[in-house]
Structure formats: structure tokens, C-alpha cells
Amino acid sequence: MHVDERTDKFFRLLSRPIIMQKIDIDCFFKKLQNHAKELKSKIYDARDFRKPVALDQQNIGRLTRADALQVQAMAVEVERRRYFELEQINRALKRIALDEYGQCLSCGEDIDLARLDIIPTTMTCIQCAEV
């Protein structure tokens, strides 16, 4: 990046209105931490559903075993999605720490607070997300 480009980018950032206030950042930080804590608790509570299904056909019927296999498969998928969501939360918390939270990764503009309130882990503004 050229010196002129860096200077231009610096002045564009300075002239941009500050939408994210300290109060907003703290609110989103707490919201993200609470959601992460909730997800970890759900992952821990669902650990029994992920256990292998017994192959002993004498104790359970064929349909009951099929139901148990289906419950196990759903539990594994739900766990995968929860871990993915935890990863997104960790990324958002990292952006907060780097003072980059609320800025679109595609265009650099501020993400609307209403969008962040609905999807606090979002990394793009609505315009870039639609593209």
C-alpha cells in the first residue's frame, strides 16, 4: 500500500461517523459471551445423545434402534452447528478486541446496529451480504 493510499484511508476513517459507542460494544460483548456460555452448556447437556447406539437387538426392536440412530445423527449435527456458532462468536469477540467490530469486512463501512442486534456475529453490511 502506498503512503498516499494509507493517508487517504486514514482520513476517510476519521471522517466517518462513529456509530458504535462504548455502550453498544459492551452490550454486544456481553450478549456474545452469554450466548457462548449458553451454547457450551447445551453441548455439554446433549453429550448422552451422541453416544453410540447399542447393537444388542434383543433389548430393543428394529424400529426403536432406527429411532435411536436417527436421534444420534441429529444430535451430532446439532452439535456441529453449535460449534460453528461458537466459532463465529469467538471471531466476533476477537473483532471487538481489535476494535474492528461493527465494520463490514467487504466494504469497510459501518454495519447497521439493527442488523448487529439481530445477528451479532455478522461480518458484513446488508448491502454486501445481498451481493
Secondary structure by P-SEA (a helix, b strand, c coil): ccaaaaaaaaaaaaaccccccaaaaaaaaaaaaaaaaaaaaaaaaacccccccccccccccaaaaaaaaaaaaaaaaaaaaaaaaaaaaaaaaaaaaaccccccccccccccaaaaaaccccccccccccc
